[in-house]
């Protein structure tokens, strides 16, 4: 019996086809074209036949079966979304549902914002898998590493360049960078003085620089940029913190305020440090493709 493809395998297969057809410098991906043409070749009796926008109150996107008498599937996205990056990720997310889940879910999917932006696998395995596919499909790791080398010193302009190249959000591009960087870095998304969720690079995680998930909300430091909006210029700023602000060591904080979502995106950069083993009753997730909702800060 043939084993079903994983989200990563599907993304790799399609990336290989696109590289052969258009070359490596082919971004951003035309998702409606790829979805229709690829599925027409791969699944001629059950392809995606329509990708379009519409007013979808309460939903970012949907995958639906064609009406009775017609074969195939349709993808629809909320045309009221203002962010092209969010639309692009939604389209890729629904494409992932088609490849991975349509046989098990013949009635299709309706996906709200939480389904597309929340990546912890406990939230829903099928939504998690669709997001993993979307990230790997839109931002192939080999190309991303050519834009930002694993040990490069980064700033938000470099990551913003990647977000523009792949037509994704700044958060999605930052998470992709965190998945392979050799630097210690932590992404924090906050609102109203509290962390909504956070993500650490592997080197940061191994050195103890992360935020725990086990109990109550975590306040962000009083000195942090989201609590000092007067320091922001055009919605962004960078600052050097002394030890004792975010962690017990100096931190460079770069923050962007995402006004359309009413939250702040902060990237915390720490100096290189030798990792050490950390043992605890609750193991911290160690893969890129999980958004981690935050609850308790690890003091170290």
HUNOR-V839782 format. One record per residue. N is the residue number from 1. RES is the residue in one letter. SS is DSSP state (H for helix, E for strand, - for the rest). PHI is phi in whole degrees, 0 to 359 (NA if undefined). OMEGA is omega in whole degrees, -180 to 180 (999 if undefined). Layout:
# HUNOR-V839782
n->[N:N]
res->[RES:RES]
ss->[SS:SS]
phi->[PHI:PHI]
omega->[OMEGA:OMEGA]
This chain:
# HUNOR-V839782
n->[1:2:3:4:5:6:7:8:9:10:11:12:13:14:15:16:17:18:19:20:21:22:23:24:25:26:27:28:29:30:31:32:33:34:35:36:37:38:39:40:41:42:43:44:45:46:47:48:49:50:51:52:53:54:55:56:57:58:59:60:61:62:63:64:65:66:67:68:69:70:71:72:73:74:75:76:77:78:79:80:81:82:83:84:85:86:87:88:89:90:91:92:93:94:95:96:97:98:99:100:101:102:103:104:105:106:107:108:109:110:111:112:113:114:115:116:117:118:119:120:121:122:123:124:125:126:127:128:129:130:131:132:133:134:135:136:137:138:139:140:141:142:143:144:145:146:147:148:149:150:151:152:153:154:155:156:157:158:159:160:161:162:163:164:165:166:167:168:169:170:171:172:173:174:175:176:177:178:179:180:181:182:183:184:185:186:187:188:189:190:191:192:193:194:195:196:197:198:199:200:201:202:203:204:205:206:207:208:209:210:211:212:213:214:215:216:217:218:219:220:221:222:223:224:225:226:227:228:229:230:231:232:233:234:235:236:237:238:239:240:241:242:243:244:245:246:247:248:249:250:251:252:253:254:255:256:257:258:259:260:261:262:263:264:265:266:267:268:269:270:271:272:273:274:275:276:277:278:279:280:281:282:283:284:285:286:287:288:289:290:291:292:293:294:295:296:297:298:299:300]
res->[X:X:X:X:X:X:X:X:X:X:X:X:X:X:X:X:X:X:X:X:X:X:X:X:X:X:X:X:X:X:X:X:X:X:X:X:X:X:X:X:X:X:X:X:X:X:X:X:X:X:X:X:X:X:X:X:X:X:X:X:X:X:X:X:X:X:X:X:X:X:X:X:X:X:X:X:X:X:X:X:X:X:X:X:X:X:X:X:X:X:X:X:X:X:X:X:X:X:X:X:X:X:X:X:X:X:X:X:X:X:X:X:X:X:X:X:X:X:X:X:X:X:X:X:X:X:X:X:X:X:X:X:X:X:X:X:X:X:X:X:X:X:X:X:X:X:X:X:X:X:X:X:X:X:X:X:X:X:X:X:X:X:X:X:X:X:X:X:X:X:X:X:X:X:X:X:X:X:X:X:X:X:X:X:X:X:X:X:X:X:X:X:X:X:X:X:X:X:X:X:X:X:X:X:X:X:X:X:X:X:X:X:X:X:X:X:X:X:X:X:X:X:X:X:X:X:X:X:X:X:X:X:X:X:X:X:X:X:X:X:X:X:X:X:X:X:X:X:X:X:X:X:X:X:X:X:X:X:X:X:X:X:X:X:X:X:X:X:X:X:X:X:X:X:X:X:X:X:X:X:X:X:X:X:X:X:X:X:X:X:X:X:X:X:X:X:X:X:X:X]
ss->[-:-:-:-:-:-:H:H:H:H:H:H:H:H:H:H:H:H:H:H:H:H:-:-:-:-:-:-:-:-:H:H:H:H:H:H:H:H:H:H:H:H:-:-:-:-:-:E:E:E:E:E:E:E:-:-:-:-:-:-:E:E:E:E:E:-:-:-:-:-:-:-:E:E:E:E:E:E:-:-:-:-:-:H:H:H:H:H:H:H:H:H:H:H:H:H:H:H:H:H:H:-:-:-:-:-:-:-:E:E:E:-:H:H:H:H:H:-:-:-:H:H:H:-:H:H:H:H:H:H:H:H:H:H:H:H:H:H:-:-:H:H:H:H:H:H:H:-:-:-:-:-:-:-:-:H:H:H:H:H:H:H:H:H:H:H:-:-:-:H:H:H:H:H:H:H:H:H:-:-:-:-:-:E:E:E:E:E:E:E:E:-:-:E:E:E:E:E:E:E:-:H:H:H:H:H:-:-:-:-:E:E:-:-:-:-:-:-:E:-:-:-:-:-:H:H:H:-:H:H:H:-:E:-:-:E:E:E:E:E:E:-:-:-:-:-:-:-:-:-:E:E:E:E:E:E:E:E:-:-:-:-:E:E:E:E:E:E:E:E:-:-:-:-:-:-:-:-:-:-:-:-:-:-:-:-:-:-:-:-:-:E:E:-:-:E:E:-:-:-]
phi->[NA:288:282:300:293:281:304:295:293:299:298:297:301:288:301:299:297:292:298:293:276:236:86:287:267:230:254:285:285:278:296:302:296:296:299:290:286:295:289:296:280:278:229:299:269:206:272:278:250:211:225:207:259:198:282:237:302:87:228:271:195:205:244:222:286:298:302:306:96:237:263:106:224:231:246:229:235:286:289:275:295:271:268:295:296:292:297:299:293:298:299:295:300:291:301:298:301:301:292:262:230:295:290:279:232:294:270:84:220:237:245:274:302:298:293:271:256:258:248:291:294:291:294:170:300:292:291:302:295:297:290:298:301:302:296:289:289:284:230:306:297:297:289:298:294:287:282:226:296:305:252:290:281:257:221:292:296:295:289:297:301:294:301:290:300:262:54:231:285:298:297:299:293:296:297:295:297:298:291:227:298:271:270:274:210:224:264:233:250:227:210:55:85:231:286:276:196:212:215:252:292:300:299:294:300:291:265:92:267:201:240:283:244:269:208:16:296:245:282:276:297:299:277:291:297:300:267:227:299:296:275:281:239:55:80:212:193:223:210:261:258:285:303:102:278:278:224:275:199:298:220:263:251:240:232:235:265:271:298:292:252:60:216:252:250:241:253:258:249:244:295:298:209:292:290:222:289:235:248:202:295:249:287:276:304:232:235:298:276:218:288:247:295:260:226:221:275:271:267:210]
omega->[-179:180:180:177:172:175:-179:-179:177:180:179:-179:-177:177:179:179:-178:177:-180:-176:-170:-177:-174:-176:-170:-174:-2:-177:173:-171:179:179:-179:-178:-179:-173:-180:-178:176:178:-173:-177:-174:179:-176:-173:166:-175:-176:171:-175:178:177:177:-177:180:177:-179:173:-178:-179:171:-175:178:178:180:179:-180:178:178:173:-173:175:172:178:179:-179:-177:178:177:-177:-175:177:178:179:176:-178:-179:177:179:179:177:-180:174:176:176:179:-176:-170:-163:-171:-179:-180:-178:-173:177:177:-174:165:-171:175:-178:-177:-180:-176:-175:-180:-169:178:-171:179:-179:-179:-172:-178:178:176:-179:178:178:178:176:-176:-179:-179:179:-176:-173:180:-171:-178:179:-180:-180:175:178:180:-180:-175:-177:179:171:-172:166:-175:177:179:180:177:176:179:177:178:-178:-177:-177:175:179:177:178:-179:180:179:179:178:177:180:-175:-176:-174:173:-179:173:-177:-180:174:-180:174:-173:176:175:175:-180:178:173:175:-178:179:180:169:-180:177:177:-180:-177:179:176:-179:179:179:-173:-173:-165:-177:179:-179:179:174:174:-176:179:-178:-176:-177:179:178:178:-174:178:178:-177:175:-175:174:180:179:177:-178:175:179:172:177:178:177:177:180:180:176:179:-178:169:-179:174:-172:172:177:180:-172:-177:179:179:171:-180:177:-179:174:-178:-179:180:176:177:178:179:179:174:-180:178:179:-178:-179:-177:-179:179:178:-173:179:-180:-166:170:165:-177:174:-171:176:-177:-176:178:178:-178:999]
